[in-house]
């Protein structure tokens, strides 16, 4: 019973997060007055208001690295526990997770696990190698949601492992065209995101060397991958998690993750797009914020 409640809670977390993000997204697009008090809590970097809410607490934007470092630690802990003898005896525990066993097969679990591992490891390397000093901040609320995001995803992986790898009755599906599509999409999106991050890092480095105002934000040049959207690194992030959902298309949890990532990153992309248009109206900019021909 306890395992079922936790499993349900993992789904409810992303369902609620997606609804809240979608609501904030609507406020952002409509530019309604109701959006103004929320800016302190969901904005980061150049989107943070000059005078934050008295209820808000700011932390350095560089703490984004904590998301990936904590997730890497959770992956390592899960690996250690999976090898421990105490973790191997999970038969009653597995029996209470029948819904999970029906939505993710062993092969699908391993594919998702390795895609997620590669994503986290790459982001850890990027946050270390492409780090630039900046006075930018984010809300403690945003920070807490980010930590919870990766914790919940790692719990999903731990539950799925108990339900598939350690369950002799779990379903098995061989690699099909969706699995191949997921791998190709993940590789392409990861490459685009890394290249976009490299371009943004190089721009910041140039600003610190030659600009009289190194802490100001400049729009990226209209070259690949910034030709279609002004935030291609966000677009790539959506496709990265979409690839994981395609790897296990029957998993409701992974589709909720995609929905949350889509709505959450759309907020930042739209605000960045509008900020560039407002502060650099003469600079060429991609027509769309995050999704070509749509948004």
N, C-alpha and C positions, 0 to 999 in steps of 0.2 A: 504493500500500500504506500509506504513512504517513497519507494523508488518511482512509483507511478505519479505521485504528487510532484516530485522533483522534475520528472520528465515533462509533466504538464507545465510546470513553472518555467522551464526553459523556453517552451513555445510561447507562453504568455508574455515573457519578457520581450521577445522580438515583435510579437503582435502589438503590444502596447507601445513599444518604441516606434514602430512603423506608423501607428495611428497618430502619435504625438508629432512625429516628424512631418507627416502629411499635413497635419493641421498648421504647423509652423510654415510649411512650404506654401500653403494657400495664403497665409498672412503675408508672406514675402512677395509672392507674385502680385497680389492685389494691393500691396503697399498700404494696408489698412493701418489706422492709428493704433489698433490693438497690438500691432507687432512691436511698437517702440519699446515697451517695458521688457520685452523678451530679448532684446538685442544684447544686453549684458550677459545673459546666461548661455546663449547659443553662438555668439560671435567669437571669432578668434583672429589674431593677427590684425590686419588692416580693417577687419569688420568690427572690431571692438570699439564701442563708443568712447569718446574722450573722457567722459565722466560716467563711470559705471554705477549700477544700482547700489544703494547702501546695503542691500541684502546679499550682494555678490562678493565673492572672494576671487582674486586673480592669482593665477600661477603662471610661470614661464611657459611660453608656447613650446620651448625645447623639451618640455616634459611629455610631448607626444611620444618620445622614445620609450617612455615607461610602458606604453601600451604593448609594444612589441617585445621589450625585454621581459615584462611580466608574463606575456603569452609564451615566450620561449622557455621561461622557468617552469611554467605550468606543463608544457609539453614534455620537458625533461622529467618532471616529477611524475607525470602520468606513465612515462616509459619505465621509470624505476619501479613504480607500484605494480605495473603489469607483469614485471619479472619476479615480484615478491610472492612467496608461497601463500601469504594471507589473501592476496588478490586473485589467486587462481581458483579458489573454491567459491564459485559464484552461482551455483545451480539455482537455489531458491530466488536469488536476486535476479537472475536472468529470466526466470519464468514470469516475473511480474512486469517484464518489459516486452511482452509479446508485440504490441503495436510497433515498437522500434525495430524489432526483428523482421517485421514484414515490409518495412519501408527501405531498408538498407541491407544489401548483401555483403558478404565478406569482401569480394573483389571491389565493390563500390566503396566500402569503408576504407580499404587500403589506398585506393586512388584519391579519395578526399583527404585522407590523412597526409599523404605525401604532397599533394597540392598545397595544403595549408602549411605544412612544414617549410616548403620552399618559399612560400609567400612571406612567412614570418622571418625566416632567416635572411631573405633578401632585404626586407625592410629594416632589420637590425643593422645589416651592413650599410645600408643607405643612410640611416640616421647617424652612423658613426663617421662614414667616409664623406658624406655630403652635408655635414653639419656646418652651419654658418651662424655666428653670434648675432643675436637680434634681441632688441628690447620687447618684442611682441609678447603678448600674453593671451591667455584663454581663461574661461570661467572654471571654477572648481567643479561646477555641475557638469560641464562638458568633459572635464578630466575624469570624473567619477563614472560617467556613462561609458567612456572609452575603456576604462579598466574593466567594468562589468561586461562590456561587449565581448572581450576576448576570454574572460573567465567563463562566461556562459557557453561560448563556442567550444572551449576546451572541455567543459563538462559534457557537452553533446558528444564529443569524440570519445570520451571515457565511457559514457553509457553505450554508445554504438559498438565499441570494442567488446564490452562485456556481453553484448547482445548478439554479436556476430562471430568474432574470432573465438570466443570462449564458449560458444553455444553450438554443440554438435548438430542441433536441429535447425540452425539458421539456413536461410535460403542462399542459393548460390546462382550467380549469373556471370557468364563469361563476358569478356570485353566485346562491346558491340560498337556500332557506328556513333552512338551518343558518347561513349567513353572516348573514342578517338577524337570526336569533335571537341569534347571538353579539354583534352590535353592540348590540342592545337590552339584553341581559343585562349586557354590559360597562358601558354607560351607567348603568343602574340601580344596579348594584353599586358603581360608582365614586362615584355621588352619595351612596349610603348610607354608604360608608366616609368620605367627606369630612365629612358631617354628624356622624357619630359622633366623628371626630377633633376637630371644632369643639366639640362638647359637652364632651369630655374636657378640651380646652384651656381652655374657659371655666370649668370646675370648678376647674382648677388655679389659674387667675388669681384666682378668688374666694377660694380658700384662702390664697393669698399675701397678699391684701389684708385679710382679716377673721379668719383662723384663727390661734390661738395656736400651732398645730402645723402649719405650712404644708407640711412634708415628709411628712405622713401621707397615706395613700390613703383615699379615700372612695368608696363604691359610687355609680354614676350613678343618677339618678332614673329611676323606672320609666315613662319616656316613650319614644316612638319615637326611635331604632330599638332601644332597650334593653328593649322589652317582651317580645320573644320569646327573646332570648339575652343573656347578660351581657357578651358580647364580639362585638357585631355588626360591628365593624371587621375582626375576624378572619374572620367568616362572609363578609363582602363580599369579602375578599381571595381566598378560595377560589373564589367565583363569578367573580371577575375572571379568574383563570387558567383556570377552566373554560370561560369564553367563548372564550379563545384556543384551547383544545383543540377546541371545537366548530367554530371557524373552519377547522381542518385536522384533521378527525376520523380521518384515516388515519395521523397522525403519532404513533408510539409515544413519542417524546421528550416531547411536550406532555402526554400522559396520565401519564407518569412525574412530570413537574413538578407536575401536579395532585395526584397521590398524595402527593408529598413535602410540598407546601403543606398538604394536609389533615391529615396526621399530625403535622407540625411545629407548626402553629398550634393543633391540638387539645390539645397538651401545655400551652401557655400559657393557653388558655381554661379548661381544667379546673382548673388551679392557681389562676387568678384567681377562678373561681367558688367554689372551696373556701375561698380566703383571705377573700373577702367574707363567706361564711357563718360562718367562724370568728371574724373580728374585728368584724363588724357583724351579729350574728344578728337584731337588731331591725329592721334596714333591709329594706324590700321589695326583692326581687331577682327577675329573670327565672328561670323554672323551668329553662331549659336553658342550657348553657355556650356552645355554638357552633352546633349543628345542631338546629333545632326538631324536637321529637318524637322525636329520636334520641339526642342527646348533650348 
